[in-house]
Amino acid sequence: MKKFLLPILFFLTAITVAAQPRPHIVDPAHSQINFVAEARFISAHGHFDKWDAEVQLDPAKIENSSFKITIEAASINTRIQRRDDHLRSKDFFDVATYPQITLVSKKITKTGDRKYAVTGDLTLRGVTKQVDIEIEQVFYENNRGRFRATFPINRKDFGMTYNSTMNRIEDVVQAQVDINVLDKEATEKARAARPSN
Protein backbone atom coordinates (compact mmCIF):
# COMPACT_ATOMS: atom_id res chain seq x y z
CA MET A 1 0.00 0.00 0.00
CA LYS A 2 2.82 2.38 0.89
CA LYS A 3 4.54 1.68 -2.42
CA PHE A 4 1.30 2.68 -4.16
CA LEU A 5 0.68 5.84 -2.12
CA LEU A 6 4.19 7.29 -2.18
CA PRO A 7 4.26 8.06 -5.95
CA ILE A 8 0.81 9.66 -5.69
CA LEU A 9 1.86 11.84 -2.76
CA PHE A 10 5.05 12.82 -4.60
CA PHE A 11 3.02 13.74 -7.69
CA LEU A 12 0.53 15.83 -5.69
CA THR A 13 3.38 17.59 -3.88
CA ALA A 14 5.05 18.39 -7.21
CA ILE A 15 1.81 19.90 -8.52
CA THR A 16 1.43 22.03 -5.38
CA VAL A 17 5.00 23.32 -5.62
CA ALA A 18 4.63 24.05 -9.35
CA ALA A 19 1.43 26.01 -8.75
CA GLN A 20 3.05 28.42 -6.30
CA PRO A 21 3.49 32.05 -7.40
CA ARG A 22 6.96 32.76 -8.72
CA PRO A 23 8.97 36.01 -8.63
CA HIS A 24 8.74 37.98 -11.86
CA ILE A 25 10.63 41.09 -12.93
CA VAL A 26 9.51 44.02 -15.06
CA ASP A 27 10.71 44.33 -18.65
CA PRO A 28 11.12 48.14 -18.70
CA ALA A 29 11.44 48.35 -22.48
CA HIS A 30 7.91 47.00 -22.85
CA SER A 31 6.21 48.50 -19.79
CA GLN A 32 4.76 51.92 -18.97
CA ILE A 33 2.59 53.81 -16.49
CA ASN A 34 0.65 56.65 -18.11
CA PHE A 35 -2.17 59.02 -17.22
CA VAL A 36 -4.50 61.52 -18.86
CA ALA A 37 -5.68 64.59 -16.96
CA GLU A 38 -8.49 66.52 -18.60
CA ALA A 39 -8.45 70.32 -18.47
CA ARG A 40 -10.27 73.08 -20.32
CA PHE A 41 -7.34 73.89 -22.62
CA ILE A 42 -5.91 70.41 -23.16
CA SER A 43 -5.98 66.71 -22.33
CA ALA A 44 -2.60 66.46 -20.60
CA HIS A 45 -0.94 63.11 -21.34
CA GLY A 46 1.89 62.08 -19.03
CA HIS A 47 3.86 59.18 -17.65
CA PHE A 48 6.37 58.29 -14.94
CA ASP A 49 9.98 57.67 -15.94
CA LYS A 50 11.08 55.83 -12.78
CA TRP A 51 9.14 52.98 -11.22
CA ASP A 52 9.40 49.27 -10.48
CA ALA A 53 7.20 46.39 -9.39
CA GLU A 54 7.54 43.39 -7.10
CA VAL A 55 5.49 40.64 -8.74
CA GLN A 56 4.65 37.16 -7.47
CA LEU A 57 2.88 35.52 -10.39
CA ASP A 58 1.17 32.16 -10.80
CA PRO A 59 0.61 31.90 -14.58
CA ALA A 60 -1.65 28.87 -14.15
CA LYS A 61 -3.92 30.66 -11.69
CA ILE A 62 -3.56 34.43 -11.72
CA GLU A 63 -5.80 34.73 -8.64
CA ASN A 64 -2.90 33.40 -6.55
CA SER A 65 -0.67 36.25 -7.67
CA SER A 66 0.23 39.54 -5.98
CA PHE A 67 2.14 42.71 -6.80
CA LYS A 68 3.45 46.00 -5.43
CA ILE A 69 4.19 48.90 -7.77
CA THR A 70 6.44 51.70 -6.48
CA ILE A 71 6.63 54.96 -8.45
CA GLU A 72 9.08 57.82 -7.98
CA ALA A 73 6.68 60.78 -7.94
CA ALA A 74 9.34 63.28 -9.07
CA SER A 75 9.79 61.34 -12.32
CA ILE A 76 6.45 62.63 -13.63
CA ASN A 77 6.77 63.67 -17.27
CA THR A 78 4.20 65.52 -19.38
CA ARG A 79 6.83 66.90 -21.80
CA ILE A 80 6.29 70.45 -20.53
CA GLN A 81 8.89 71.45 -17.90
CA ARG A 82 6.81 74.25 -16.36
CA ARG A 83 3.80 71.96 -15.97
CA ASP A 84 5.94 69.14 -14.54
CA ASP A 85 7.46 71.50 -11.95
CA HIS A 86 3.97 72.58 -10.91
CA LEU A 87 2.83 68.95 -10.63
CA ARG A 88 5.81 68.24 -8.34
CA SER A 89 4.85 71.11 -6.05
CA LYS A 90 2.57 71.11 -2.98
CA ASP A 91 -0.40 71.94 -5.22
CA PHE A 92 -0.27 68.40 -6.58
CA PHE A 93 2.13 65.54 -5.77
CA ASP A 94 4.29 67.40 -3.22
CA VAL A 95 7.22 65.15 -4.10
CA ALA A 96 9.55 66.68 -1.50
CA THR A 97 7.28 65.39 1.27
CA TYR A 98 5.86 62.29 -0.45
CA PRO A 99 8.52 60.95 -2.83
CA GLN A 100 6.81 57.66 -3.63
CA ILE A 101 3.45 56.42 -4.90
CA THR A 102 2.57 52.78 -4.25
CA LEU A 103 -0.11 50.40 -5.46
CA VAL A 104 -0.36 47.11 -3.54
CA SER A 105 -2.72 44.31 -4.53
CA LYS A 106 -4.88 42.79 -1.80
CA LYS A 107 -7.12 40.42 -3.77
CA ILE A 108 -7.33 39.20 -7.37
CA THR A 109 -10.54 37.63 -8.71
CA LYS A 110 -11.11 36.05 -12.12
CA THR A 111 -14.06 37.71 -13.90
CA GLY A 112 -13.85 36.27 -17.42
CA ASP A 113 -11.53 35.00 -20.11
CA ARG A 114 -8.18 36.63 -19.25
CA LYS A 115 -10.05 39.25 -17.20
CA TYR A 116 -9.42 39.91 -13.51
CA ALA A 117 -10.66 42.28 -10.82
CA VAL A 118 -7.95 43.57 -8.51
CA THR A 119 -8.68 45.15 -5.15
CA GLY A 120 -5.68 47.10 -3.91
CA ASP A 121 -4.38 49.97 -1.81
CA LEU A 122 -3.20 53.10 -3.59
CA THR A 123 -1.01 55.41 -1.49
CA LEU A 124 -0.53 58.92 -2.84
CA ARG A 125 0.55 62.03 -0.91
CA GLY A 126 0.50 59.97 2.30
CA VAL A 127 -3.17 59.00 1.83
CA THR A 128 -4.14 55.35 1.28
CA LYS A 129 -7.39 54.52 -0.51
CA GLN A 130 -8.80 51.22 -1.73
CA VAL A 131 -9.09 50.99 -5.51
CA ASP A 132 -10.80 48.45 -7.75
CA ILE A 133 -9.07 47.77 -11.05
CA GLU A 134 -10.06 45.64 -14.03
CA ILE A 135 -6.97 43.96 -15.46
CA GLU A 136 -6.60 42.15 -18.79
CA GLN A 137 -4.03 39.42 -19.34
CA VAL A 138 -2.84 39.99 -22.90
CA PHE A 139 -0.73 36.82 -22.95
CA TYR A 140 1.55 34.57 -20.94
CA GLU A 141 3.94 32.19 -22.70
CA ASN A 142 7.59 31.15 -22.53
CA ASN A 143 8.01 32.66 -19.04
CA ARG A 144 6.81 36.09 -20.19
CA GLY A 145 3.47 37.85 -19.77
CA ARG A 146 1.75 41.15 -20.39
CA PHE A 147 -1.01 42.73 -18.28
CA ARG A 148 -2.80 46.05 -18.80
CA ALA A 149 -5.45 48.16 -17.11
CA THR A 150 -7.07 51.59 -17.31
CA PHE A 151 -8.82 52.97 -14.23
CA PRO A 152 -9.99 56.30 -12.77
CA ILE A 153 -8.41 58.12 -9.82
CA ASN A 154 -10.10 61.07 -8.13
CA ARG A 155 -7.23 63.41 -7.32
CA LYS A 156 -9.21 65.15 -4.57
CA ASP A 157 -9.38 61.87 -2.64
CA PHE A 158 -5.64 62.31 -2.16
CA GLY A 159 -5.61 65.98 -1.22
CA MET A 160 -5.01 67.44 -4.69
CA THR A 161 -7.62 70.17 -4.46
CA TYR A 162 -5.83 72.86 -6.48
CA ASN A 163 -7.59 74.22 -9.54
CA SER A 164 -7.11 77.03 -12.02
CA THR A 165 -9.69 79.73 -12.66
CA MET A 166 -8.68 79.90 -16.34
CA ASN A 167 -7.79 76.29 -17.18
CA ARG A 168 -10.17 74.21 -15.06
CA ILE A 169 -8.89 70.71 -14.30
CA GLU A 170 -11.21 67.71 -13.97
CA ASP A 171 -11.16 65.85 -10.66
CA VAL A 172 -10.89 62.38 -12.21
CA VAL A 173 -7.64 61.33 -13.86
CA GLN A 174 -7.42 58.21 -16.02
CA ALA A 175 -4.44 56.01 -15.10
CA GLN A 176 -3.10 53.40 -17.50
CA VAL A 177 -0.77 50.57 -16.47
CA ASP A 178 0.80 48.31 -19.11
CA ILE A 179 3.32 45.84 -17.66
CA ASN A 180 5.39 43.15 -19.31
CA VAL A 181 6.95 40.71 -16.83
CA LEU A 182 9.55 37.94 -17.02
CA ASP A 183 10.00 34.92 -14.79
CA LYS A 184 12.97 35.96 -12.66
CA GLU A 185 14.63 32.55 -12.31
CA ALA A 186 14.22 31.64 -15.97
CA THR A 187 15.55 35.04 -17.05
CA GLU A 188 18.61 34.78 -14.79
CA LYS A 189 19.37 31.28 -16.09
CA ALA A 190 19.07 32.46 -19.70
CA ARG A 191 21.41 35.39 -19.03
CA ALA A 192 23.95 33.15 -17.31
CA ALA A 193 23.91 30.75 -20.26
CA ARG A 194 24.80 33.46 -22.77
CA PRO A 195 28.42 33.42 -23.90
CA SER A 196 30.47 36.28 -22.49
CA ASN A 197 32.31 38.58 -24.89
C-alpha positions in Angstrom: 0.0 0.0 0.0 2.8 2.4 0.9 4.5 1.7 -2.4 1.3 2.7 -4.2 0.7 5.8 -2.1 4.2 7.3 -2.2 4.3 8.1 -5.9 0.8 9.7 -5.7 1.9 11.8 -2.8 5.0 12.8 -4.6 3.0 13.7 -7.7 0.5 15.8 -5.7 3.4 17.6 -3.9 5.1 18.4 -7.2 1.8 19.9 -8.5 1.4 22.0 -5.4 5.0 23.3 -5.6 4.6 24.0 -9.3 1.4 26.0 -8.7 3.0 28.4 -6.3 3.5 32.1 -7.4 7.0 32.8 -8.7 9.0 36.0 -8.6 8.7 38.0 -11.9 10.6 41.1 -12.9 9.5 44.0 -15.1 10.7 44.3 -18.7 11.1 48.1 -18.7 11.4 48.4 -22.5 7.9 47.0 -22.9 6.2 48.5 -19.8 4.8 51.9 -19.0 2.6 53.8 -16.5 0.7 56.6 -18.1 -2.2 59.0 -17.2 -4.5 61.5 -18.9 -5.7 64.6 -17.0 -8.5 66.5 -18.6 -8.5 70.3 -18.5 -10.3 73.1 -20.3 -7.3 73.9 -22.6 -5.9 70.4 -23.2 -6.0 66.7 -22.3 -2.6 66.5 -20.6 -0.9 63.1 -21.3 1.9 62.1 -19.0 3.9 59.2 -17.7 6.4 58.3 -14.9 10.0 57.7 -15.9 11.1 55.8 -12.8 9.1 53.0 -11.2 9.4 49.3 -10.5 7.2 46.4 -9.4 7.5 43.4 -7.1 5.5 40.6 -8.7 4.7 37.2 -7.5 2.9 35.5 -10.4 1.2 32.2 -10.8 0.6 31.9 -14.6 -1.7 28.9 -14.2 -3.9 30.7 -11.7 -3.6 34.4 -11.7 -5.8 34.7 -8.6 -2.9 33.4 -6.5 -0.7 36.2 -7.7 0.2 39.5 -6.0 2.1 42.7 -6.8 3.4 46.0 -5.4 4.2 48.9 -7.8 6.4 51.7 -6.5 6.6 55.0 -8.5 9.1 57.8 -8.0 6.7 60.8 -7.9 9.3 63.3 -9.1 9.8 61.3 -12.3 6.5 62.6 -13.6 6.8 63.7 -17.3 4.2 65.5 -19.4 6.8 66.9 -21.8 6.3 70.5 -20.5 8.9 71.5 -17.9 6.8 74.2 -16.4 3.8 72.0 -16.0 5.9 69.1 -14.5 7.5 71.5 -12.0 4.0 72.6 -10.9 2.8 69.0 -10.6 5.8 68.2 -8.3 4.8 71.1 -6.0 2.6 71.1 -3.0 -0.4 71.9 -5.2 -0.3 68.4 -6.6 2.1 65.5 -5.8 4.3 67.4 -3.2 7.2 65.1 -4.1 9.5 66.7 -1.5 7.3 65.4 1.3 5.9 62.3 -0.4 8.5 61.0 -2.8 6.8 57.7 -3.6 3.4 56.4 -4.9 2.6 52.8 -4.2 -0.1 50.4 -5.5 -0.4 47.1 -3.5 -2.7 44.3 -4.5 -4.9 42.8 -1.8 -7.1 40.4 -3.8 -7.3 39.2 -7.4 -10.5 37.6 -8.7 -11.1 36.1 -12.1 -14.1 37.7 -13.9 -13.8 36.3 -17.4 -11.5 35.0 -20.1 -8.2 36.6 -19.3 -10.1 39.2 -17.2 -9.4 39.9 -13.5 -10.7 42.3 -10.8 -7.9 43.6 -8.5 -8.7 45.1 -5.1 -5.7 47.1 -3.9 -4.4 50.0 -1.8 -3.2 53.1 -3.6 -1.0 55.4 -1.5 -0.5 58.9 -2.8 0.5 62.0 -0.9 0.5 60.0 2.3 -3.2 59.0 1.8 -4.1 55.4 1.3 -7.4 54.5 -0.5 -8.8 51.2 -1.7 -9.1 51.0 -5.5 -10.8 48.5 -7.8 -9.1 47.8 -11.1 -10.1 45.6 -14.0 -7.0 44.0 -15.5 -6.6 42.2 -18.8 -4.0 39.4 -19.3 -2.8 40.0 -22.9 -0.7 36.8 -22.9 1.6 34.6 -20.9 3.9 32.2 -22.7 7.6 31.1 -22.5 8.0 32.7 -19.0 6.8 36.1 -20.2 3.5 37.8 -19.8 1.8 41.2 -20.4 -1.0 42.7 -18.3 -2.8 46.0 -18.8 -5.5 48.2 -17.1 -7.1 51.6 -17.3 -8.8 53.0 -14.2 -10.0 56.3 -12.8 -8.4 58.1 -9.8 -10.1 61.1 -8.1 -7.2 63.4 -7.3 -9.2 65.2 -4.6 -9.4 61.9 -2.6 -5.6 62.3 -2.2 -5.6 66.0 -1.2 -5.0 67.4 -4.7 -7.6 70.2 -4.5 -5.8 72.9 -6.5 -7.6 74.2 -9.5 -7.1 77.0 -12.0 -9.7 79.7 -12.7 -8.7 79.9 -16.3 -7.8 76.3 -17.2 -10.2 74.2 -15.1 -8.9 70.7 -14.3 -11.2 67.7 -14.0 -11.2 65.9 -10.7 -10.9 62.4 -12.2 -7.6 61.3 -13.9 -7.4 58.2 -16.0 -4.4 56.0 -15.1 -3.1 53.4 -17.5 -0.8 50.6 -16.5 0.8 48.3 -19.1 3.3 45.8 -17.7 5.4 43.2 -19.3 6.9 40.7 -16.8 9.5 37.9 -17.0 10.0 34.9 -14.8 13.0 36.0 -12.7 14.6 32.6 -12.3 14.2 31.6 -16.0 15.6 35.0 -17.0 18.6 34.8 -14.8 19.4 31.3 -16.1 19.1 32.5 -19.7 21.4 35.4 -19.0 24.0 33.1 -17.3 23.9 30.8 -20.3 24.8 33.5 -22.8 28.4 33.4 -23.9 30.5 36.3 -22.5 32.3 38.6 -24.9 
